[in-house]
Amino acid sequence: MKLNWGTGIAIAITLFIGFIMVMVVTMLADKGFDHDMVTTEYYKKELLFQQEIDAEQNAKNLGEIKGMKTTTGWAIEFPESIKETEFKGTVSLYRPSDKQLDFDLPIVLSGNYLLIPDNRLIDGRWDILITGTLDGKPFKYKESIIY
């Protein structure tokens, strides 16, 4: 039996559709391709985005904030002017590779330094988020570090 070009095209399209269907079923069934959102209630958080921008601008207006590794942990140095201000809030540490290691600490300044203790940090990447109020204004500072 001799195949004409119309039959060849129909067979090629059928094979292509079959290949696509196998790929779709494989992707849906394989748990290795499941990806969760990084944060819960992502869309609610997105609505507050302008407030976050304002809080980050307040942090930039304060001056340069520096982080450094010390023998006792990770120290974050704020500008000298922060000593005379009222600073309340929390420090959140997020570990991208292991959700079980995430933790929050209250802000406790020693002079113009904030120390994250060494016993809470494991070597690797950390995302630090400092949020709170500084003289009644919202404050937000983000930094990614390799400890």
Secondary structure, DSSP 4 states (H G I P E B T S, - for coil): ----HHHHHHHHHHHHHHHHHHHHHHHHH-GGG----SSTTHHHHHHTHHHHHHHHHHHHHH---EEEEETTEEEEEPPGGGGGS-EEEEEEEE-TT-GGG-EEEE--EETTEEEEEGGG--SSEEEEEEEEEETTEEEEEEEEEE-
